[in-house]
Amino acid sequence: MTSESKIAANRRNSRRSSGPRTVAGKLTVSRNALRHGLAAATLRDSGIAAEVDRLATAIAGENADAVQREQALIIAESELSLLRVRAVRTNILEQMRASAAEERGSRGDQANAVLPGVIGGAYLDQLRRLERYERRAFSKRQGAIRKPLDFQLHNW
């Protein structure tokens, strides 16, 4: 159980922490979750929604029933999410390559020399964070692919 003094201290601290007060501060914190947009709902964008619909039609066919269509939509959206994750990963790897080339140039190293430590730090953290989005898209896609099989096995 938390002590009364700890509760009182937490309340005092929370009164002092009111968040950003300036327009610039509020604008900054409003963009905290928008680093790459991988967690955003993609179907709100009409261009992406149209691409998902086109891909779902290609997967399920024109005459698919409602269940097949829903599964195809999930698979298509997951596939497009995977493509977006891969594009972000490619961008990060290109930044790593450019950073390594810049470091080699400043050190006068040979073009093929390996530089310890150049790949580390922020780039690896960014790549590690991408795994979450990739795993979620893979899992969602695999669940939609397995669903008809699971349904057929349980209703056999």
C-alpha positions in Angstrom: 0.0 0.0 0.0 1.3 3.5 -0.9 1.9 5.8 2.1 -0.1 9.0 2.6 3.1 11.1 2.2 3.8 9.5 -1.2 0.2 10.1 -2.3 0.5 13.7 -1.2 3.8 14.2 -3.0 2.3 12.6 -6.2 -0.6 15.1 -6.1 1.7 18.1 -5.6 3.8 17.0 -8.6 0.8 16.4 -10.8 -0.4 20.0 -10.1 2.9 21.3 -11.3 2.9 19.1 -14.5 0.4 20.7 -16.7 2.0 19.9 -20.1 3.0 22.4 -22.8 1.5 25.8 -22.5 2.7 27.5 -25.7 1.4 26.9 -29.2 4.8 25.7 -30.3 5.0 23.3 -27.4 1.5 21.9 -28.0 2.3 21.5 -31.7 5.5 19.6 -30.9 3.8 17.1 -28.5 0.9 16.6 -30.9 3.4 15.1 -33.4 5.1 12.7 -30.9 3.5 9.6 -32.3 4.0 10.5 -36.0 7.6 9.5 -36.6 6.8 7.2 -39.5 3.1 6.7 -39.5 3.2 2.9 -39.2 0.7 2.8 -36.3 -1.8 5.1 -38.0 -5.0 3.8 -39.4 -4.3 3.5 -43.1 -7.8 3.0 -44.4 -8.7 6.7 -43.7 -6.5 7.7 -46.6 -8.6 7.2 -49.7 -5.6 6.3 -51.9 -4.5 3.5 -49.5 -8.1 2.4 -49.1 -8.5 2.1 -52.9 -5.2 0.1 -53.1 -6.4 -2.2 -50.3 -9.7 -2.7 -52.1 -8.0 -3.5 -55.4 -5.6 -6.0 -53.8 -8.4 -7.6 -51.9 -10.4 -8.1 -55.1 -7.3 -9.6 -56.7 -7.0 -12.0 -53.7 -10.6 -13.1 -53.3 -12.0 -12.5 -56.7 -15.0 -10.5 -57.9 -17.6 -13.0 -56.6 -16.3 -13.5 -53.1 -18.8 -13.9 -50.3 -18.7 -11.5 -47.3 -16.4 -13.7 -45.2 -13.9 -14.2 -48.0 -14.0 -10.5 -48.8 -13.3 -9.5 -45.2 -10.4 -12.0 -45.0 -9.0 -10.7 -48.3 -9.3 -7.1 -47.0 -7.3 -8.0 -43.8 -4.7 -9.8 -45.9 -4.4 -6.9 -48.3 -4.1 -4.3 -45.6 -1.5 -6.4 -43.8 0.5 -6.8 -47.0 0.5 -3.1 -47.6 1.6 -2.5 -44.0 4.5 -4.9 -44.6 5.4 -3.0 -47.7 5.4 0.3 -45.7 7.6 -1.2 -43.0 10.0 -2.5 -45.6 10.1 1.0 -47.2 10.9 2.6 -43.8 13.6 -0.1 -43.2 15.2 0.6 -46.6 15.2 4.3 -45.8 17.0 3.6 -42.5 19.5 1.3 -44.2 20.2 4.0 -46.8 20.8 6.5 -44.0 23.2 4.1 -42.4 25.1 3.6 -45.6 25.3 7.3 -46.2 26.5 7.9 -42.7 29.2 5.2 -43.0 30.3 6.6 -46.4 30.5 10.1 -44.8 32.5 8.7 -41.9 34.9 6.9 -44.3 35.3 10.1 -46.2 36.1 12.1 -43.2 38.6 9.4 -41.9 40.2 8.8 -45.3 39.5 5.1 -45.1 39.2 2.8 -48.1 35.8 2.5 -49.7 35.2 -1.1 -48.5 36.6 -0.7 -45.0 34.4 -1.7 -42.1 33.9 0.9 -39.5 33.1 -0.4 -36.0 30.4 1.6 -34.3 29.0 3.4 -37.3 26.0 1.1 -37.5 25.2 1.2 -33.8 23.1 3.6 -31.8 20.1 5.3 -33.2 19.9 3.3 -36.4 19.8 0.0 -34.6 17.1 1.3 -32.3 15.0 2.5 -35.2 15.4 -1.0 -36.9 14.5 -2.7 -33.6 11.3 -0.6 -33.3 10.2 -1.6 -36.8 10.0 -5.2 -35.7 6.9 -4.5 -33.7 5.0 -3.2 -36.7 6.3 -6.0 -38.9 5.3 -8.7 -36.4 1.9 -7.2 -36.0 1.3 -7.2 -39.8 2.6 -10.7 -40.2 0.4 -12.0 -37.4 -2.7 -10.3 -38.7 -2.1 -11.6 -42.2 -1.4 -15.1 -41.0 -4.5 -15.1 -38.9 -6.6 -14.1 -41.8 -5.0 -16.7 -44.0 -5.6 -19.5 -41.4 -9.1 -18.5 -40.6 -10.9 -20.4 -43.4 -8.8 -23.5 -42.6 -9.6 -23.3 -38.9 -13.3 -22.8 -39.8 -13.3 -25.8 -42.1 -11.5 -28.0 -39.5 -13.9 -27.1 -36.7 -17.0 -27.5 -38.7 -16.1 -30.7 -40.4 
